Amino acid sequence: PVSLDGKCVYRHSDLNEDSVFGIPAFEAGLAVRYRYRSRILVELSADFLSRRDITVEGRQMYAPSYCNLCFKAEYRLSRTLAVWAKGLNLLDQFVGPVPTYARRGVDITAGISCTLR
């Protein structure tokens, strides 16, 4: 079965002018998941945050808007063991979920997960 998740948020706040952590005015996300016979999971998602104005030591700065495209695949070997891989920032953009922290470049991670029952 295929599942679809989405979110869309618009906010207005006076905190943007005096806050170190600017609040994005617009935030959106979309995720599509496909699961095959409880063994294979494939997920594609995208998150978007608009530009955020911030103040650092009295200086006006901004964190740019970005779109974070992600892909995840998982294969269940048994009820308790699975192998997975995921790729983040597939568009190779400046991704800054928090204005003082930024990631640049494609990020690929793989692993094994064990579910304890």
C-alpha beads as a LAMMPS data file, in Angstrom:
LAMMPS data file: protein, C-alpha beads

117 atoms
116 bonds

1 atom types
1 bond types

-500.0 500.0 xlo xhi
-500.0 500.0 ylo yhi
-500.0 500.0 zlo zhi

Masses

1 110.0

Atoms # bond

1 1 1 0.000 0.000 0.000
2 1 1 0.979 3.589 -0.653
3 1 1 0.631 6.297 1.999
4 1 1 0.876 10.041 1.576
5 1 1 1.630 12.587 4.312
6 1 1 1.766 16.335 3.980
7 1 1 1.945 19.537 5.961
8 1 1 1.663 23.211 5.177
9 1 1 2.171 25.901 7.835
10 1 1 2.048 29.682 7.616
11 1 1 2.936 31.721 10.703
12 1 1 3.354 35.349 11.518
13 1 1 5.275 36.383 14.612
14 1 1 6.937 39.494 15.986
15 1 1 9.730 37.270 17.299
16 1 1 11.467 37.422 13.900
17 1 1 12.695 40.950 14.581
18 1 1 14.306 40.416 17.986
19 1 1 15.060 36.704 18.063
20 1 1 18.301 34.881 17.395
21 1 1 16.288 31.957 15.989
22 1 1 14.106 33.383 13.252
23 1 1 10.809 31.637 12.687
24 1 1 10.075 30.714 9.062
25 1 1 6.878 32.271 7.740
26 1 1 6.176 29.277 5.499
27 1 1 6.905 25.591 6.010
28 1 1 5.722 22.678 3.885
29 1 1 6.412 18.981 3.605
30 1 1 5.327 15.986 1.564
31 1 1 6.155 12.293 2.019
32 1 1 5.178 9.287 -0.088
33 1 1 5.709 5.780 1.326
34 1 1 5.326 2.452 -0.412
35 1 1 5.402 -0.808 1.537
36 1 1 5.515 -4.190 -0.204
37 1 1 4.505 -7.300 1.767
38 1 1 5.839 -5.944 5.075
39 1 1 9.368 -6.519 3.769
40 1 1 10.254 -3.579 1.550
41 1 1 9.710 0.079 2.413
42 1 1 10.515 2.920 0.021
43 1 1 9.986 6.551 1.033
44 1 1 10.479 9.818 -0.820
45 1 1 10.014 13.087 1.065
46 1 1 10.585 16.796 0.618
47 1 1 10.603 19.551 3.255
48 1 1 10.625 23.273 2.486
49 1 1 11.366 26.178 4.856
50 1 1 11.198 29.820 3.811
51 1 1 13.880 32.407 4.522
52 1 1 14.302 33.371 8.187
53 1 1 15.537 36.747 9.405
54 1 1 17.703 36.540 12.514
55 1 1 19.632 38.910 14.774
56 1 1 23.088 37.912 15.997
57 1 1 24.945 40.319 18.300
58 1 1 22.882 43.216 16.980
59 1 1 23.529 42.374 13.322
60 1 1 20.647 41.548 10.997
61 1 1 21.281 38.286 9.145
62 1 1 19.174 35.652 7.460
63 1 1 19.023 31.915 6.912
64 1 1 18.084 31.202 3.298
65 1 1 15.087 29.139 2.249
66 1 1 15.699 25.543 1.229
67 1 1 14.093 22.336 0.037
68 1 1 15.417 19.105 1.554
69 1 1 14.707 16.125 -0.709
70 1 1 15.155 12.739 0.990
71 1 1 14.985 9.076 -0.053
72 1 1 14.825 6.037 2.219
73 1 1 14.756 2.302 1.471
74 1 1 14.453 -0.538 3.967
75 1 1 14.415 -4.318 3.607
76 1 1 13.223 -6.503 6.487
77 1 1 15.232 -9.692 6.792
78 1 1 12.997 -10.934 9.619
79 1 1 10.520 -9.539 12.126
80 1 1 13.367 -8.176 14.212
81 1 1 16.152 -7.384 11.721
82 1 1 16.246 -4.898 8.829
83 1 1 18.830 -3.169 6.640
84 1 1 18.234 0.377 5.434
85 1 1 19.766 3.266 3.546
86 1 1 18.736 6.888 3.296
87 1 1 19.884 9.906 1.376
88 1 1 19.344 13.461 2.628
89 1 1 19.678 16.791 0.821
90 1 1 19.616 15.149 -2.599
91 1 1 19.309 18.582 -4.252
92 1 1 22.668 19.574 -2.688
93 1 1 21.374 22.799 -1.147
94 1 1 22.320 24.764 1.949
95 1 1 20.087 23.090 4.575
96 1 1 19.837 24.995 7.841
97 1 1 17.126 23.648 10.136
98 1 1 18.475 25.996 12.813
99 1 1 20.107 29.315 11.782
100 1 1 23.351 28.555 13.644
101 1 1 23.708 25.058 12.158
102 1 1 23.894 24.221 8.450
103 1 1 24.548 21.156 6.342
104 1 1 25.833 21.326 2.829
105 1 1 26.156 18.463 0.384
106 1 1 24.410 15.157 -0.117
107 1 1 24.289 12.945 2.975
108 1 1 23.988 9.150 2.595
109 1 1 23.594 6.861 5.587
110 1 1 23.103 3.080 5.801
111 1 1 22.576 0.760 8.697
112 1 1 21.053 -2.270 10.345
113 1 1 18.173 -2.017 12.769
114 1 1 17.149 -4.559 15.358
115 1 1 13.686 -4.425 16.925
116 1 1 13.577 -5.855 20.440
117 1 1 10.334 -7.522 21.444

Bonds

1 1 1 2
2 1 2 3
3 1 3 4
4 1 4 5
5 1 5 6
6 1 6 7
7 1 7 8
8 1 8 9
9 1 9 10
10 1 10 11
11 1 11 12
12 1 12 13
13 1 13 14
14 1 14 15
15 1 15 16
16 1 16 17
17 1 17 18
18 1 18 19
19 1 19 20
20 1 20 21
21 1 21 22
22 1 22 23
23 1 23 24
24 1 24 25
25 1 25 26
26 1 26 27
27 1 27 28
28 1 28 29
29 1 29 30
30 1 30 31
31 1 31 32
32 1 32 33
33 1 33 34
34 1 34 35
35 1 35 36
36 1 36 37
37 1 37 38
38 1 38 39
39 1 39 40
40 1 40 41
41 1 41 42
42 1 42 43
43 1 43 44
44 1 44 45
45 1 45 46
46 1 46 47
47 1 47 48
48 1 48 49
49 1 49 50
50 1 50 51
51 1 51 52
52 1 52 53
53 1 53 54
54 1 54 55
55 1 55 56
56 1 56 57
57 1 57 58
58 1 58 59
59 1 59 60
60 1 60 61
61 1 61 62
62 1 62 63
63 1 63 64
64 1 64 65
65 1 65 66
66 1 66 67
67 1 67 68
68 1 68 69
69 1 69 70
70 1 70 71
71 1 71 72
72 1 72 73
73 1 73 74
74 1 74 75
75 1 75 76
76 1 76 77
77 1 77 78
78 1 78 79
79 1 79 80
80 1 80 81
81 1 81 82
82 1 82 83
83 1 83 84
84 1 84 85
85 1 85 86
86 1 86 87
87 1 87 88
88 1 88 89
89 1 89 90
90 1 90 91
91 1 91 92
92 1 92 93
93 1 93 94
94 1 94 95
95 1 95 96
96 1 96 97
97 1 97 98
98 1 98 99
99 1 99 100
100 1 100 101
101 1 101 102
102 1 102 103
103 1 103 104
104 1 104 105
105 1 105 106
106 1 106 107
107 1 107 108
108 1 108 109
109 1 109 110
110 1 110 111
111 1 111 112
112 1 112 113
113 1 113 114
114 1 114 115
115 1 115 116
116 1 116 117
